[in-house]
């Protein structure tokens, strides 16, 4: 970090880093074991109180830790090369469900998170592929970018 700096060791921080590193290692087999799944959260119109859309939220059914939610999952994914593949997978599943009308709300938007994905040219290809495979108009797509650095 440079001269005239000091760092204080905190066991709690060490435990957080160890847990994150273990999750990163465990990501290696996540696709082969089909451990990712999507839950759908309704987006409610505040004026009417009726659902107007749904948001696809990624979860990880970890074999040893149970369900890993976004607080732990997203930071680990954003630092791994798997974010691109995970994003593509979520896009494809969400588009397929929109086409089949199985999300509970017709015409739902696809929400995809990940600033890292925006740095890669493949995102545009994945979006085109997804919309084409599901025969959906681009107006069905909403990209949501996380505010993480």
C-alpha positions, 0 to 999 in steps of 0.5 A: 500500500506504500510508505507510512501505512499500517493495517490492523488485522481483524479476525472477522475480516479474515473469516469473511475473506476465507468464506468468499474464497471457499465460495469461489472455489465451489463455483467450479462445479456449479453448472455441472451440478445444476446448483443455480436456480431462479426465483421470481420477485413481483414488481408491484405497481404502487398505484394499483397494488397489482403486479406489473412485472417480475424480476428474475433473481439468481440463487445458489443451492450450495450442497453444504451451505444451503441457499446462498443469496445475493449478498454473498453470491453477487460479489463472488460472481462479479470477481469471477469469470463465471459472471458472463456464463451465469448472466447468459444462463439467467437471460436464456431461462428468463426469456424462455419463461416469458415466451411460455408465460410461466412467470406469472405475469405476461410480458415480463421484463428480463432483468440482468445484473452485472457491470462486469458483463458490460465490459465484454462484447459478448453481452450484446451477442447473448442478448440477441441470441436470447431474444431470438431464441425466445422470439421476444421483442427487445422491449421485453429486456431490462438490464439492471446494473449493480452499483458495485465497483 
